[in-house]
Amino acid sequence: MLSLLYYLVALTLCFILYLASYVAFVVCYPFDKKRVVVHTLSKWITDVIFGLPILMRRDVVGAENIDPKQPYVVTLNHNSMCDILCLYKIPLVFKWVSKREVYRIPLVGRLLLLHGDIVINRASAKEAMALVHDKGKEWLAKGASVSIFPEGTRSKDGEIHNFKAGAFILAKDAEVPILPIVLDGTKSFLNGWRINWRNRITIKILPPISADKVRDNSIKETMAEVHESMVAALAQIRENKR
């Protein structure tokens, strides 16, 4: 019963903010090239989703590693749809790279399009890579970060698996730093359809790989370094939760 009440209140508040996002997009479009206002409204939506369960925690560790004025290619591990929602806690304006199927979800899909997020068709790897590269460089040039799941799909066992090269090629070609972020606890936000009222999500921001280092190292070397640091960070988060 409590979970049903949560859904009712959360959906009502989020729908109001969703409508406000359309207004903000139209009004601010001529001068808000990064779509900061729409991003801020989405942050408020996620604050509602994670804030109504007052015992739930969404902890950010390592925020000092972010320069809010610097655009990054952000790499994250992927466990659930909550990964996208919880990242709005960090102090960056970013655009998601996400599969086409997500944009078919009612309301959610339209909101992501308002953000300017990058929609890819995973059935065509070559086409998807080209789109991420071109659109990603456009947003990075405007000062917005680009968030990518380098594994390419959700992890079934919660571990971090092999990376694809797209995020690292983009960072190298755009000459921007890579910001690795590790998420833990997003998969346990729900028990079936019921809310896990005491869920704890950790968002650990690792030191960025500088643009100079991304430029000078090979794609393989950068991928290996980021993968190793994220795997180690996830193990540390879990150890600290015991």
C-alpha positions as CSV (number, residue, x, y, z in Angstrom):
1,M,0.0,0.0,0.0
2,L,2.8,2.4,0.9
3,S,4.6,1.7,-2.4
4,L,1.3,2.5,-4.3
5,L,1.1,5.8,-2.5
6,Y,4.7,6.5,-3.4
7,Y,4.0,5.9,-7.1
8,L,0.9,8.1,-7.0
9,V,2.7,11.1,-5.3
10,A,5.9,10.7,-7.3
11,L,4.1,10.4,-10.7
12,T,2.0,13.5,-9.9
13,L,5.0,15.6,-9.0
14,C,7.1,14.3,-11.9
15,F,4.4,14.9,-14.4
16,I,4.2,18.6,-13.3
17,L,8.0,18.9,-13.8
18,Y,7.7,17.0,-17.1
19,L,5.2,19.6,-18.4
20,A,7.5,22.4,-17.1
21,S,10.4,20.8,-19.1
22,Y,8.4,21.4,-22.4
23,V,7.8,25.0,-21.4
24,A,11.5,25.5,-20.5
25,F,12.7,23.9,-23.7
26,V,10.6,26.3,-25.9
27,V,11.3,29.5,-23.8
28,C,15.0,28.8,-23.2
29,Y,16.0,27.2,-26.5
30,P,17.4,30.4,-28.2
31,F,20.0,31.1,-25.5
32,D,20.4,27.8,-23.5
33,K,22.6,25.8,-25.9
34,K,23.5,23.2,-23.3
35,R,19.8,22.9,-22.3
36,V,20.8,23.5,-18.7
37,V,17.3,24.4,-17.6
38,V,15.8,21.2,-19.0
39,H,18.6,19.3,-17.3
40,T,17.9,21.0,-14.0
41,L,14.2,20.1,-14.2
42,S,15.2,16.5,-14.8
43,K,17.4,16.7,-11.7
44,W,14.4,17.8,-9.7
45,I,12.4,14.9,-11.1
46,T,15.1,12.5,-9.8
47,D,15.2,14.3,-6.5
48,V,11.5,13.6,-6.1
49,I,12.0,9.9,-7.1
50,F,14.9,9.3,-4.6
51,G,13.8,11.9,-2.0
52,L,10.3,10.8,-1.2
53,P,11.6,7.6,0.5
54,I,13.3,9.5,3.4
55,L,15.3,6.5,4.5
56,M,16.8,5.9,1.1
57,R,20.3,7.2,0.4
58,R,22.0,8.4,-2.8
59,D,25.6,9.1,-1.7
60,V,28.1,10.9,-3.9
61,V,31.8,10.1,-3.2
62,G,34.6,12.0,-4.9
63,A,32.7,15.1,-6.1
64,E,35.9,17.1,-5.7
65,N,37.1,15.2,-8.9
66,I,34.7,17.2,-11.0
67,D,35.2,20.5,-12.6
68,P,31.7,21.7,-13.4
69,K,33.0,23.9,-16.2
70,Q,34.8,21.1,-17.9
71,P,33.0,18.8,-20.4
72,Y,33.9,15.1,-20.0
73,V,33.2,11.8,-21.6
74,V,31.7,10.1,-18.6
75,T,32.0,6.3,-18.4
76,L,29.7,4.3,-16.0
77,N,29.0,0.7,-15.2
78,H,25.4,-0.4,-16.1
79,N,23.1,-2.5,-13.9
80,S,19.6,-1.0,-14.2
81,M,17.4,1.8,-15.5
82,C,18.0,3.5,-12.2
83,D,21.6,4.2,-13.3
84,I,20.4,7.0,-15.6
85,L,18.2,8.5,-12.9
86,C,20.7,8.5,-10.1
87,L,23.4,10.2,-12.1
88,Y,21.5,13.6,-12.0
89,K,22.9,13.9,-8.5
90,I,26.3,15.0,-9.8
91,P,27.1,18.6,-10.6
92,L,27.4,18.3,-14.4
93,V,25.2,18.9,-17.4
94,F,25.4,15.8,-19.5
95,K,23.8,14.0,-22.5
96,W,23.1,10.3,-22.4
97,V,24.0,7.8,-25.1
98,S,21.1,5.3,-24.9
99,K,19.5,2.6,-27.0
100,R,16.5,3.5,-29.2
101,E,14.2,1.2,-27.2
102,V,14.4,3.5,-24.2
103,Y,12.9,6.4,-26.2
104,R,9.7,4.4,-26.8
105,I,8.9,4.5,-23.0
106,P,5.9,6.9,-22.6
107,L,6.9,10.3,-21.3
108,V,10.5,9.2,-20.6
109,G,11.4,9.0,-24.3
110,R,10.0,12.5,-25.0
111,L,11.9,13.9,-22.0
112,L,15.2,12.4,-23.2
113,L,14.7,14.0,-26.6
114,L,14.2,17.4,-24.9
115,H,17.5,16.9,-23.3
116,G,19.2,16.3,-26.6
117,D,20.3,12.8,-25.6
118,I,21.9,10.7,-28.3
119,V,19.7,7.9,-29.6
120,I,21.4,4.9,-31.1
121,N,20.3,1.7,-33.0
122,R,22.3,-1.1,-31.5
123,A,21.4,-3.3,-34.4
124,S,23.9,-1.3,-36.6
125,A,27.2,-0.9,-34.7
126,K,28.8,1.1,-37.4
127,E,25.9,3.6,-37.6
128,A,25.7,3.8,-33.8
129,M,29.4,4.5,-33.5
130,A,29.3,7.3,-36.1
131,L,26.3,8.9,-34.4
132,V,27.9,8.8,-31.0
133,H,31.1,10.3,-32.4
134,D,29.4,13.1,-34.4
135,K,26.7,14.1,-31.9
136,G,29.0,13.6,-29.0
137,K,31.6,16.0,-30.4
138,E,28.8,18.6,-31.0
139,W,27.7,18.5,-27.4
140,L,31.2,18.5,-26.0
141,A,32.0,21.6,-28.1
142,K,29.0,23.3,-26.5
143,G,30.4,22.5,-23.0
144,A,28.0,19.6,-22.2
145,S,29.4,16.2,-21.1
146,V,28.5,13.0,-22.7
147,S,27.6,9.9,-20.6
148,I,28.2,6.5,-22.0
149,F,28.0,2.9,-20.7
150,P,31.1,1.4,-22.2
151,E,30.0,-2.1,-21.6
152,G,27.2,-1.4,-24.1
153,T,24.5,-3.2,-22.1
154,R,23.5,-4.0,-18.6
155,S,25.6,-6.4,-16.5
156,K,23.6,-9.5,-15.5
157,D,25.8,-10.4,-12.5
158,G,26.6,-6.8,-11.2
159,E,30.2,-7.1,-12.3
160,I,32.0,-4.8,-14.7
161,H,32.7,-6.6,-18.0
162,N,34.6,-5.8,-21.2
163,F,34.4,-2.3,-22.6
164,K,33.7,-1.2,-26.2
165,A,35.9,1.5,-27.7
166,G,33.3,4.2,-28.6
167,A,33.6,6.3,-25.5
168,F,37.4,6.3,-25.7
169,I,37.5,7.2,-29.4
170,L,35.1,10.1,-28.8
171,A,37.2,11.5,-25.9
172,K,40.4,11.2,-28.0
173,D,39.0,12.8,-31.0
174,A,37.2,15.6,-29.1
175,E,40.3,16.1,-26.9
176,V,38.5,16.0,-23.6
177,P,39.1,14.2,-20.3
178,I,37.4,10.9,-19.4
179,L,35.5,10.9,-16.1
180,P,35.0,7.3,-14.7
181,I,32.0,6.9,-12.4
182,V,31.1,3.7,-10.5
183,L,27.5,3.0,-9.4
184,D,26.4,0.5,-6.8
185,G,23.0,-0.2,-5.3
186,T,20.9,0.8,-8.3
187,K,19.7,-2.7,-9.0
188,S,18.1,-3.0,-5.5
189,F,16.0,0.2,-5.8
190,L,13.0,-2.0,-6.4
191,N,12.0,-5.4,-5.1
192,G,9.7,-6.4,-8.0
193,W,7.5,-3.4,-8.1
194,R,7.8,-2.6,-4.4
195,I,10.1,0.2,-3.3
196,N,13.2,-0.8,-1.2
197,W,12.7,2.0,1.3
198,R,16.2,1.6,2.9
199,N,18.1,1.2,-0.4
200,R,21.6,2.8,-0.5
201,I,23.0,3.9,-3.8
202,T,26.7,4.9,-4.1
203,I,27.9,7.2,-6.9
204,K,31.7,7.1,-6.8
205,I,33.5,9.7,-9.0
206,L,37.0,8.7,-9.8
207,P,39.9,11.1,-10.8
208,P,39.6,12.0,-14.5
209,I,42.0,10.8,-17.1
210,S,43.3,14.1,-18.5
211,A,42.8,15.2,-22.1
212,D,46.6,15.1,-22.6
213,K,46.8,11.5,-21.4
214,V,43.8,10.5,-23.5
215,R,45.5,12.1,-26.5
216,D,49.0,10.5,-25.9
217,N,47.9,7.0,-24.9
218,S,46.4,4.4,-27.3
219,I,42.7,3.7,-27.1
220,K,43.6,0.2,-25.7
221,E,45.7,1.7,-23.0
222,T,43.1,4.2,-21.9
223,M,40.3,1.5,-21.9
224,A,42.4,-0.8,-19.8
225,E,43.3,2.0,-17.3
226,V,39.7,3.1,-16.9
227,H,38.4,-0.5,-16.7
228,E,40.9,-1.4,-14.0
229,S,40.2,1.7,-11.9
230,M,36.4,1.1,-12.1
231,V,36.7,-2.6,-11.2
232,A,38.8,-1.7,-8.2
233,A,36.5,1.1,-7.1
234,L,33.4,-1.2,-7.3
235,A,35.2,-3.7,-5.1
236,Q,36.1,-1.0,-2.6
237,I,32.5,0.2,-2.4
238,R,31.2,-3.3,-1.7
239,E,33.9,-3.9,0.9
240,N,32.9,-0.6,2.7
241,K,29.3,-1.6,2.8
242,R,29.9,-4.9,4.6
